[in-house]
Amino acid sequence: MLRQTLLNHATKAVGRTTAKSLLQNIVSSRTTVVTKTLLTKNTTFQGVRAIHTTRTSLFAAGAPDQHPLPTVNIAQDKSGAVTVHPPKESNYYRPHQPTTTLNSLWLRDNCPCPDCIHPSTRQKLHASSQVPLDIAVSSHRVLPEGLELTWSKGLDDVGDWEDPAKAQSGHKSLYPWGMILGSYGGTPTEHRAETRMNHKPILWDETMMKEKVLWLDYDEYMNTNEGLLKGLKHLQDYGLFFLKGVPTKDQEVVNTAERIGHLRHTFYGKTWDVKSVPNAKNVAYTNLNLGLHMDLLYMEAPPGLQLLHSLENSVPGGTSIFMDSFKAVQLLKQEHPEDYEILKTTPNTFHYRNADNHLHYNRTTIVVDPMNDALTVNYAPPFQGPLELPAEQMAGFYRALRRFAGYIERPDLQFRHTMRPGECMVFANRRVLHARTAFDPTKGNRHLKGCYVDLDMFKDKYRTTMLAKAEGKF
Ligand SMILES: [Zn+2]
């Protein structure tokens, strides 16, 4: 069904002969060839573009091998489980998990055909609750482009979710091998994370960061995809990079941030100024020493990225310090596992409370999120409120937090740099702690302009830029 639709769309766009050869390419070649051919033939036809995007993402984990094909077994019991066994020569063969088992409800629900997933919006056209619980595979074919299944039953009508055409039995689904063996389904977590480009961070200390620190040229970052990707990749791996040659214009940090994604507006404004002011509402706006911390932990969703652009810096002092909190988590877990457990389970209190505002949020210091293969740290001493714990839990928490702080404050785990005008630091606020030493405001001026971007915007840009690179678009 997918093959026929592809052919129809492509025929409208480029004529039948070309369409046929394109389709052959789609089926037999690797992603880059398909994309390049389709883009050259037709850059505007939406249907074709949508389809090649689909195919590209489905094949992102690697193109199917032509020979030999995986063997497939459909269980004849009530489970109807579909087991797929790629041969040793296949791209998808994994010695530690040679067989992938897929559930038939999951398969029907995730049919990728244009009747089930809208070709241009890429959104599902039915609800999971419509899949009959006793649906079964009535026949199957193992094809070079994927596994074709024919279904014993149509979809059910549930509430407003109804479609007479889909209530018929006999729907055919074609699952590209890259979809069922690569990115989803019965694949191991680490493989799924990899296809989402959510690979493990590289933990660093002072020695490593001195060697790996990225000073990226502003023009390269703003005007080339390669430059942008360099910065994004460093953010993913190390949680920070620096730009140099940024024009020292007041709102330039906005352009710098919007290269990644739209700004996160907070009650500090779209952008904010870090300079010493009288009667400051925030310790950042004084000349005092400001210890390692993260921003906005008293909000439900603290921003994932922070940018700080140096416009002026002629004062003695005011050095920036960065520290990889994930490194501190790793060391705590190895050396004091009981304290690691306490910080994973005990809520700390963060608040921002003065004349005009009252924000408040309780969260644990260490958050391990296996659903999203993510680690998050919450550490911000200046913004801690009184703990809201039973008295008997206090001592254990204070001991654990003190041990954690012991790693955070170790100079051999910190990277120091005094920002010069025209430099901008970009860092992951939920991973890399930042600090500033005290400075003397009577001996010159210090002015940084900052803003925030949500981590989702970064991940989005990183994945799409990586994919574009893989497809040979730059
Ligand atoms: Zn379908």
Residues whose N, C-alpha, C, O or C-beta is under 5 A from the ligand:
A	BS01	ZN	C111 C113 D115 C116 K172
